[in-house]
């Protein structure tokens, strides 16, 4: 996961990074990793110029289906708004 995010920091897209559905394109990406029977996900955004914000990292707990739980999607949306506000605030101070 860290390697895929490092790619993003360099302006590249790792093969393991896929757009997260419901976020309108390839600005919010997800990396999925399986380890010892568990599934882990990291979600980050490249929508913001010159920055990569990791919005959420979590272990998928659902026993069926591959959909991201609504509670996690809500958290990602909230953190995306916070990241955009943070960037706007930083941009104003430069």
Secondary structure, DSSP 8 states (H G I E B T S, - for coil): -HHHHHHHHTT---TTEEE-TTSSSSSEEEEEEEETTEEEEEEEE--STT--EEEEEEEE--SS-----HHHHHHHHHHHHHHHHHHHHHHHH-
